[in-house]
Amino acid sequence: MRMVRKQLVTGPAYTKGLGGRIWSPGVRVGPWLFLSGITAVDYKTMKTVGAESGTNMTVPKIDPAAQWRQVLSNIKDIVESAGGTMADVVMANVFVTDMQYYAHYQHIRGEFFEPPYPVCTAVAVRDLVHPDWILEIEAIAYIEGKT
């Protein structure tokens, strides 16, 4: 039986899992890097970017552009920690709580990706794990010959 060697990959600010959950932000197997659903958490502060929590009487104030940039920045940090670049990302699947927020991705993704863009599937979901999160992106990168 052949053993597959998996290597944990995190970004420079990542120090621990969110809320004690058992998961890896990134796992590298050979030239392939698989990223978990990455959210708008700033790993330095462990706080969600682009969300001002509401009270029981108010709705949280969400900044979709800030969340998109934080999610993509987190992905970039993890990919670069594995020795790659955003050009190595071949797939980026988006889970969004409201398709109105998806419109923000088109112009922001140009800040992080160049043609040919990664393949992408966008799925509207009812909820994500944290109520302040409006999107989550899982990604795969192919980082051949880089360590």
Contact map, one row per residue, 1 for C-alpha under 8 A:
111000000000000000000000000000000000000000000000000000000000000000000000000000000000000000000000000000000000000000000000000000000000000000000000000
111100000000000000000000000000000000000000000000000000000000000000000000000000000000000000000000000000000000000000000000000000000000000000000000000
111110000000000000000000000000000000000000000000000000000000000000000000000000000000000000000000000000000000000000000000000000000000000000000000000
011111000000000000000000000010000000000000000000000000000000000000000000000000000000000000000000000000000000000000000000000000000000000000000000000
001111100000000000000000000011000000000000000000000000000000000000000000000000000000000000000000000000000000000000000000000000000000000000000000000
000111110000000000000000001111000000000000000000000000000000000000000000000000000000000000000000000000000000000000000000000000000000000000000000000
000011111000000000000000001110000000000000000000000000000000000000000000000000000000000000000000000000000000000000000000000000000000000000000000000
000001111100000000000001111100000000000000000000000000000000000000000000000000000000000000000000000000000000000000000000000000000000000000000000000
000000111110000000000001111100000000000000000000000000000000000000000000000001001100000000000000000000000000000000000000000000000000000000000000000
000000011111010000000001110000000000000000000000000000000000000000000000000011001000000000000000000000000000000000000000000000000000000000000000000
000000001111110000000000000000000000000000000000000000000000000000000000010011111000000000000000000000000000000000000000000000000000000000000000000
000000000111110000000000000000000000000000000000000000000000000000000000000011001000000000000000000000000000000000000000000000000000000000000000000
000000000011111000000000000000000000000000110000000000000000000000000000000000000000000000000000000000000000000000000000000000000000000000000000000
000000000111111100000000000000000000000000110000000000000000000000000000000000000000000000000000000000000000000000000000000000000000000000000000000
000000000000111110000000000000000000000000100000000000000000000000000000000000000000000000000000000000000000000000000000000000000000000000000000000
000000000000011111010000000000000000000000000000000000000000000000000000000000000000000000000000000000000000000000000000000000000000000000000000000
000000000000001111111111000000000000000000000000000000000000000000000000000000000000000000000000000000000000000000000000000000000000000000000000000
000000000000000111111000000000000000000000000100000000000000000000000000000000000000000000000000000000000000000000000000000000000000000000000000000
000000000000000011111000000000000000000000000000000000000000000000000000000000000000000000000000000000000000000000000000000000000000000000000000000
000000000000000111111100000000000000000000000000000000000000000000000000000000000000000000000000000000000000000000000000000000000000000000000000000
000000000000000011111110000000000000000000000000000000000000000000000000000000000000000000000000000000000000000000000000000000000000000000000000000
000000000000000010011111000000000000000000000000000000000000000000000000000000000000000000000000000000000000000000000000000000000000000000000000000
000000000000000010001111100000000001000000000000000000000000000000000000000000000000000000000000000000000000000000000000000000000000000000000000000
000000011100000010000111111000000011000000000000000000000000000000000000000000000000000000000000000000000000000000000000000000000000000000000000000
000000011100000000000011111000000011110000000000000000000000000000000000000001000000000000000000000000000000000000000000000000000000000000000000000
000000011100000000000001111100001111000000000000000000000000000000000000000001000000000000000000000000000000000000000000000000000000000000000000000
000001111000000000000001111110001110000000000000000000000000000000000000000000000000000000000000000000000000000000000000000000000000000000000000000
000001111000000000000000011111111100000000000000000000000000000000000000000000000100000000000000000000000000000000000000000000000000000000000000000
000111100000000000000000001111111000000000000000000000000000000000000000000000000000000000000000000000000000000000000000000000000000000000000000000
000011000000000000000000000111111000000000000000000000000000000000000000000000000000000000000000000000000000000000000000000000000000000000000000000
000000000000000000000000000111111000000000000000000000000000000000000000000000000000000000000000000000000000000000000000000000000000000000000111110
000000000000000000000000000111111100000000000000000000000000000000000000000000000000000000000000000000000000000000000000000000000000000000011111000
000000000000000000000000011111111110000000000000000000000000000000000000000000100100000000000000000000000000000000000000000000000000000000011110000
000000000000000000000000011100011111000000000000000000000000000000000000000000000000000000000000000000000000000000000000000000000000000001111000000
000000000000000000000001111000001111110000000000000000000000000000000000001000000000000000000000000000000000000000000000000000000000000001110000000
000000000000000000000011110000000111110000000000000000000000000000000000000000000000000000000000000000000000000000000000000000000000000011100000000
000000000000000000000000100000000011111000000000000000000000000000000000000000000000000000000000000000000000000000000000000000000000000111100000000
000000000000000000000000100000000011111100000000000000000000000000000010011000000000000000000000000000000000000000000000000000000000000111000000000
000000000000000000000000000000000000111110000000000000000000000000100110010000000000000000000000000000000000000000000000000000000000101110000000000
000000000000000000000000000000000000011111000001110000000000000000111110010000000000000000000000000000000000000000000000000000000000101100000000000
000000000000000000000000000000000000001111100111100000000000000000000110000000000000000000000000000000000000000000000000000000000000000000000000000
000000000000000000000000000000000000000111111111100000000000000000000100010000000000000000000000000000000000000000000000000000000000000000000000000
000000000000111000000000000000000000000011111110000000000000000000000000000000000000000000000000000000000000000000000000000000000000000000000000000
000000000000110000000000000000000000000001111100000000000000000000000000000000000000000000000000000000000000000000000000000000000000000000000000000
000000000000000000000000000000000000000001111110000000000000000000000000000000000000000000000000000000000000000000000000000000000000000000000000000
000000000000000001000000000000000000000011111111000000000000000000000000000000000000000000000000000000000000000000000000000000000000000000000000000
000000000000000000000000000000000000000011101111100000000000000000000000000000000000000000000000000000000000000000000000000000000000000000000000000
000000000000000000000000000000000000000111000111111000000000000000000000000000000000000000000000000000000000000000000000000000000001100000000000000
000000000000000000000000000000000000000111000011111000000000000001100100000000000000000000000000000000000000000000000000000000000000000000000000000
000000000000000000000000000000000000000100000001111100000000011111100000000000000000000000000000000000000000000000000000000000000000000000000000000
000000000000000000000000000000000000000000000001111110000001111000100000000000000000000000000000000000000000000000000000000000000001100000000000000
000000000000000000000000000000000000000000000000011111000001110000000000000000000000000000000000000000000000000000000000000000000001000000000000000
000000000000000000000000000000000000000000000000001111100011100000000000000000000000000000000000000000000000000000000000000000000001000000000000000
000000000000000000000000000000000000000000000000000111111111100000000000000000000000000000000000000000000000000000000000000000000000000000000000000
000000000000000000000000000000000000000000000000000011111111000000000000000000000000000000000000000000000000000000000000000000000000000000000000000
000000000000000000000000000000000000000000000000000001111110000000000000000000000000000000000000000000000000000000000000000000000000000000000000000
000000000000000000000000000000000000000000000000000001111110000000000000000000000000000000000000000000000000000000000000000000000000000000000000000
000000000000000000000000000000000000000000000000000001111111000000000000000000000000000000000000000000000000000000000000000000000000000000000000000
000000000000000000000000000000000000000000000000000011111111100000000000000000000000000000000000000000000000000000000000000000000000000000000000000
000000000000000000000000000000000000000000000000001111100111110000000000000000000000000000000000000000000000000000000000000000000001000000000000000
000000000000000000000000000000000000000000000000001111000011111000000000000000000000000000000000000000000000000000000000000000000000000000000000000
000000000000000000000000000000000000000000000000011100000001111100000000000000000000000000000000000000000000000000000000000000000001000000000000000
000000000000000000000000000000000000000000000000011000000000111111100000000000000000000000000000000000000000000000000000000000000000000000000000000
000000000000000000000000000000000000000000000000010000000000011111110000000000000000000000000000000010010000000000000000000000000000010000000000000
000000000000000000000000000000000000000000000000010000000000001111111000000000000000000000000000000000011001000000000000000000000000000000000000000
000000000000000000000000000000000000000000000000110000000000001111111100000000000000000000000000000000000000000000000000000000000000000000000000000
000000000000000000000000000000000000001100000000111000000000001111111110000000000000000000000000000000000000000000000000000000000000111000000000000
000000000000000000000000000000000000000100000000000000000000000111111111000000000000000000000000000000011001000000000000000000000000001000000000000
000000000000000000000000000000000000000100000000000000000000000011111111100000000000000000000000000000000001000000000000000000000000000000000000000
000000000000000000000000000000000000001111000000100000000000000001111111110000000000000000000000000000000000000000000000000000000000000000000000000
000000000000000000000000000000000000011110000000000000000000000000111111111000000000000000000000000000000000000000000000000000000000000110000000000
000000000000000000000000000000000000000000000000000000000000000000011111111100000000000000000000000000000000100100000000000000000000000000000000000
000000000000000000000000000000000000000000000000000000000000000000001111111110000000000000000000000000000000000000000000000000000000000000000000000
000000000010000000000000000000000000011101000000000000000000000000000111111111000000000000000000000000000000000000000000000000000000000000000000000
000000000000000000000000000000000010010000000000000000000000000000000011111111100000000000000000000000000000000000000000000000000000000000100000000
000000000000000000000000000000000000000000000000000000000000000000000001111111110000110000000000000000000000000000000000000000000000000000000000000
000000000111000000000000000000000000000000000000000000000000000000000000111111111000000000000000000000000000000000000000000000000000000000000000000
000000001111000000000000110000000000000000000000000000000000000000000000011111111100000000000000000000000000000000000000000000000000000000000000000
000000000010000000000000000000001000000000000000000000000000000000000000001111111111110000000000000000000000000000000000000000000000000000001000000
000000000010000000000000000000000000000000000000000000000000000000000000000111111111110000000000000000000000000000000000000000000000000000000000000
000000001111000000000000000000000000000000000000000000000000000000000000000011111111000000000000000000000000000000000000000000000000000000000000000
000000001000000000000000000100001000000000000000000000000000000000000000000001111111000000000000000000000000000000000000000000000000000000000010011
000000000000000000000000000000000000000000000000000000000000000000000000000000111111100000000000000000000000000000000000000000000000000000000010011
000000000000000000000000000000000000000000000000000000000000000000000000000000111111111100000000000000000000000000000000000000000000000000000010010
000000000000000000000000000000000000000000000000000000000000000000000000000100110011111110000000000000000000000000000000000000000000000000000000000
000000000000000000000000000000000000000000000000000000000000000000000000000100110001111110000000000000000000000110000000000000000000000000000000000
000000000000000000000000000000000000000000000000000000000000000000000000000000000001111111000000000000000000000011000000000000000000000000000000000
000000000000000000000000000000000000000000000000000000000000000000000000000000000001111111000000000000000000000000000000000000000000000000001110000
000000000000000000000000000000000000000000000000000000000000000000000000000000000000111111110000000000000000000000000100000000000000000000111100000
000000000000000000000000000000000000000000000000000000000000000000000000000000000000001111110000000000000000000000001110000000000000000000111100000
000000000000000000000000000000000000000000000000000000000000000000000000000000000000000011111000000000000000000000000111000000000000000000111000000
000000000000000000000000000000000000000000000000000000000000000000000000000000000000000011111100000000000000000000000111100000000000000011110000000
000000000000000000000000000000000000000000000000000000000000000000000000000000000000000000111110000000000000000000000011111000000000000011100000000
000000000000000000000000000000000000000000000000000000000000000000000000000000000000000000011111000000000000000000000001111000000000001111000000000
000000000000000000000000000000000000000000000000000000000000000000000000000000000000000000001111100000000000000000000000011110000000001110000000000
000000000000000000000000000000000000000000000000000000000000000000000000000000000000000000000111111011000000000000000000011110000000011100000000000
000000000000000000000000000000000000000000000000000000000000000000000000000000000000000000000011111010000000000000000000000111110000011000000000000
000000000000000000000000000000000000000000000000000000000000000000000000000000000000000000000001111111000000000000000000000111000000010000000000000
000000000000000000000000000000000000000000000000000000000000000000000000000000000000000000000001111111100000000000000000000100000000000000000000000
000000000000000000000000000000000000000000000000000000000000000000000000000000000000000000000000011111110000000000000000000000000000000000000000000
000000000000000000000000000000000000000000000000000000000000000100000000000000000000000000000001111111111000000000000000000000000000010000000000000
000000000000000000000000000000000000000000000000000000000000000000000000000000000000000000000001011111111100000000000000000000000000000000000000000
000000000000000000000000000000000000000000000000000000000000000000000000000000000000000000000000001111111100000000000000000000000000000000000000000
000000000000000000000000000000000000000000000000000000000000000110010000000000000000000000000000000111111111000000000000000000000000000000000000000
000000000000000000000000000000000000000000000000000000000000000010010000000000000000000000000000000011111111100000000000000000000000000000000000000
000000000000000000000000000000000000000000000000000000000000000000000000000000000000000000000000000001111111110000000000000000000000000000000000000
000000000000000000000000000000000000000000000000000000000000000000000000000000000000000000000000000000011111111000000000000000000000000000000000000
000000000000000000000000000000000000000000000000000000000000000010011000000000000000000000000000000000011111111100000000000000000000000000000000000
000000000000000000000000000000000000000000000000000000000000000000000001000000000000000000000000000000001111111110000000000000000000000000000000000
000000000000000000000000000000000000000000000000000000000000000000000000000000000000000000000000000000000111111111000000000000000000000000000000000
000000000000000000000000000000000000000000000000000000000000000000000000000000000000000000000000000000000011111110000000000000000000000000000000000
000000000000000000000000000000000000000000000000000000000000000000000001000000000000010000000000000000000001111111000000000000000000000000000000000
000000000000000000000000000000000000000000000000000000000000000000000000000000000000011000000000000000000000111111101100000000000000000000000000000
000000000000000000000000000000000000000000000000000000000000000000000000000000000000001000000000000000000000010111111000000000000000000000000000000
000000000000000000000000000000000000000000000000000000000000000000000000000000000000000000000000000000000000000011111000000000000000000000000000000
000000000000000000000000000000000000000000000000000000000000000000000000000000000000000000000000000000000000000001111100000000000000000000000000000
000000000000000000000000000000000000000000000000000000000000000000000000000000000000000001000000000000000000000011111110000000000000000000000000000
000000000000000000000000000000000000000000000000000000000000000000000000000000000000000011110000000000000000000010011111000000000000000000000000000
000000000000000000000000000000000000000000000000000000000000000000000000000000000000000001111000000000000000000000001111100000000000000000000000000
000000000000000000000000000000000000000000000000000000000000000000000000000000000000000000111100000000000000000000000111110000000000000000000000000
000000000000000000000000000000000000000000000000000000000000000000000000000000000000000000011100000000000000000000000011111000000000000000000000000
000000000000000000000000000000000000000000000000000000000000000000000000000000000000000000001111000000000000000000000001111100000000000000000000000
000000000000000000000000000000000000000000000000000000000000000000000000000000000000000000001111000000000000000000000000111110000000000000000000000
000000000000000000000000000000000000000000000000000000000000000000000000000000000000000000000011111000000000000000000000011111000000000000000000000
000000000000000000000000000000000000000000000000000000000000000000000000000000000000000000000011110000000000000000000000001111110000000000000000000
000000000000000000000000000000000000000000000000000000000000000000000000000000000000000000000000110000000000000000000000000111110000000000000000000
000000000000000000000000000000000000000000000000000000000000000000000000000000000000000000000000100000000000000000000000000011111110000000000000000
000000000000000000000000000000000000000000000000000000000000000000000000000000000000000000000000100000000000000000000000000011111110111100000000000
000000000000000000000000000000000000000000000000000000000000000000000000000000000000000000000000000000000000000000000000000000111110100000000000000
000000000000000000000000000000000000000000000000000000000000000000000000000000000000000000000000000000000000000000000000000000111111100000000000000
000000000000000000000000000000000000000000000000000000000000000000000000000000000000000000000000000000000000000000000000000000111111110000000000000
000000000000000000000000000000000000000000000001001110000001010000000000000000000000000000000000000000000000000000000000000000000111110000000000000
000000000000000000000000000000000000001100000001001000000000000000100000000000000000000000000000000000000000000000000000000000011111111100000000000
000000000000000000000000000000000000000000000000000000000000000100100000000000000000000000000001110010000000000000000000000000010011111100000000000
000000000000000000000000000000000000001100000000000000000000000000110000000000000000000000000111100000000000000000000000000000010000111110000000000
000000000000000000000000000000000000111100000000000000000000000000000010000000000000000000000111000000000000000000000000000000010000111111000000000
000000000000000000000000000000000001111000000000000000000000000000000010000000000000000000011110000000000000000000000000000000000000001111100000000
000000000000000000000000000000000111110000000000000000000000000000000000000000000000000000011100000000000000000000000000000000000000000111110000000
000000000000000000000000000000000111100000000000000000000000000000000000001000000000000011111000000000000000000000000000000000000000000011111000000
000000000000000000000000000000011110000000000000000000000000000000000000000000000000000011110000000000000000000000000000000000000000000001111100000
000000000000000000000000000000011100000000000000000000000000000000000000000000100000000111100000000000000000000000000000000000000000000000111110000
000000000000000000000000000000111000000000000000000000000000000000000000000000000000000111000000000000000000000000000000000000000000000000011111000
000000000000000000000000000000111000000000000000000000000000000000000000000000000111000100000000000000000000000000000000000000000000000000001111110
000000000000000000000000000000110000000000000000000000000000000000000000000000000000000000000000000000000000000000000000000000000000000000000111110
000000000000000000000000000000100000000000000000000000000000000000000000000000000000000000000000000000000000000000000000000000000000000000000011111
000000000000000000000000000000100000000000000000000000000000000000000000000000000111000000000000000000000000000000000000000000000000000000000011111
000000000000000000000000000000000000000000000000000000000000000000000000000000000110000000000000000000000000000000000000000000000000000000000000111
